[in-house]
Amino acid sequence: MSSLMEKFSKEVAIAVDGVVLDGDLEVPENALGVVIFAHGSGSSRRSPRNRLVAQTIRDKGMGTLLFDLLTPEETLEDEITGALRFDVHMLALRLEGVTQWLLSQRGWKDMKIGFFGASTGVAAALLAAARMGDRISAVVSRGGRPDLAGGVLAQVRCPTLLIVGSLDELVLRLNEDARGEMTCETELRIVPGATHLFGEPGKLEQVASMSARWFEKHFSAAFEERSGS
């Protein structure tokens, strides 16, 4: 895994299920692992909220991959119909494909992987995590819709952090219900005074800090388990 020792940043084009998805891959020196982002409905890899979280994660020594779940043509279609953003099974398959692409890179097959999902992207992240099993080390949900993952919540094995604003009442109830269905290590953290997008001063920074600590903790634990220490 010597190729993981160097810091790099590059744009990538990932062929998945007959389409090509654009992404931004940034890895700090000696990265603990890589967090793959699944953005929410109507968003993209350019989401300023996800980019703030990603920077905080990189500052903690982990890599990030932000990518577009939809092609430019699909994005235009979705702006009219709003249908593709809720096709969480298709989005989960694409997330799995992107993850397999990442792991297929030279020297990367043992890289620790985490998913960060926002809004509807959380359902895709949980579906993909359930199918990929122990290969995923941790999941974080920001203002997520885990209910859209259907009946697979109990199949998620990796530690999962659910972050919700206290003023996002409907989503908070949905996350409380989802937590009750999950059997893996799960925490629900409520950010006081925050709405769905955590746009209030300092709230998104709290989300970023919680997320980075969660991935750092569980990437380190996964490394210790695999090394037998």
HUQUI-V898692 format. One record per pair of residues at least 4 apart in sequence whose C-alpha atoms are under 6 Angstrom apart, sorted by sequence separation. I is the first residue (numbers start at 0). J is the second residue. If there is no record, write none. Layout:
# HUQUI-V898692
i=I j=J
i=I j=J
This chain:
# HUQUI-V898692
i=14 j=18
i=49 j=53
i=57 j=61
i=69 j=73
i=73 j=77
i=77 j=81
i=87 j=91
i=116 j=120
i=117 j=121
i=124 j=128
i=128 j=132
i=167 j=171
i=193 j=197
i=212 j=216
i=214 j=218
i=223 j=227
i=14 j=19
i=56 j=61
i=57 j=62
i=69 j=74
i=77 j=82
i=102 j=107
i=116 j=121
i=197 j=202
i=223 j=228
i=13 j=19
i=77 j=83
i=102 j=108
i=197 j=203
i=13 j=20
i=12 j=20
i=116 j=124
i=163 j=171
i=12 j=21
i=11 j=21
i=11 j=22
i=10 j=22
i=10 j=23
i=9 j=24
i=8 j=24
i=8 j=25
i=7 j=25
i=7 j=26
i=121 j=140
i=6 j=26
i=137 j=157
i=139 j=159
i=6 j=27
i=44 j=65
i=136 j=157
i=137 j=158
i=138 j=159
i=139 j=160
i=140 j=161
i=141 j=162
i=142 j=163
i=6 j=28
i=44 j=66
i=113 j=135
i=121 j=143
i=137 j=159
i=140 j=162
i=5 j=28
i=44 j=67
i=112 j=135
i=113 j=136
i=115 j=138
i=117 j=140
i=121 j=144
i=122 j=145
i=4 j=28
i=43 j=67
i=112 j=136
i=113 j=137
i=114 j=138
i=115 j=139
i=116 j=140
i=117 j=141
i=118 j=142
i=121 j=145
i=165 j=189
i=4 j=29
i=113 j=138
i=118 j=143
i=119 j=144
i=122 j=147
i=129 j=154
i=160 j=185
i=162 j=187
i=164 j=189
i=165 j=190
i=117 j=143
i=118 j=144
i=122 j=148
i=129 j=155
i=158 j=184
i=159 j=185
i=160 j=186
i=161 j=187
i=162 j=188
i=163 j=189
i=164 j=190
i=165 j=191
i=153 j=180
i=156 j=183
i=158 j=185
i=162 j=189
i=165 j=192
i=166 j=193
i=167 j=194
i=33 j=61
i=35 j=63
i=153 j=181
i=165 j=193
i=166 j=194
i=167 j=195
i=32 j=61
i=33 j=62
i=34 j=63
i=35 j=64
i=36 j=65
i=152 j=181
i=153 j=182
i=164 j=193
i=30 j=60
i=31 j=61
i=33 j=63
i=164 j=194
i=30 j=61
i=91 j=123
i=95 j=127
i=90 j=123
i=27 j=62
i=91 j=126
i=26 j=62
i=87 j=123
i=91 j=127
i=25 j=62
i=25 j=63
i=24 j=63
i=24 j=64
i=23 j=64
i=23 j=65
i=22 j=65
i=22 j=66
i=40 j=84
i=21 j=66
i=21 j=67
i=20 j=67
i=142 j=195
i=32 j=110
i=34 j=112
i=36 j=114
i=38 j=116
i=39 j=117
i=32 j=111
i=33 j=112
i=34 j=113
i=35 j=114
i=36 j=115
i=37 j=116
i=38 j=117
i=39 j=118
i=40 j=119
i=32 j=112
i=34 j=114
i=36 j=116
i=39 j=119
i=15 j=96
i=39 j=120
i=38 j=120
i=37 j=120
i=0 j=106
i=52 j=207
i=56 j=211
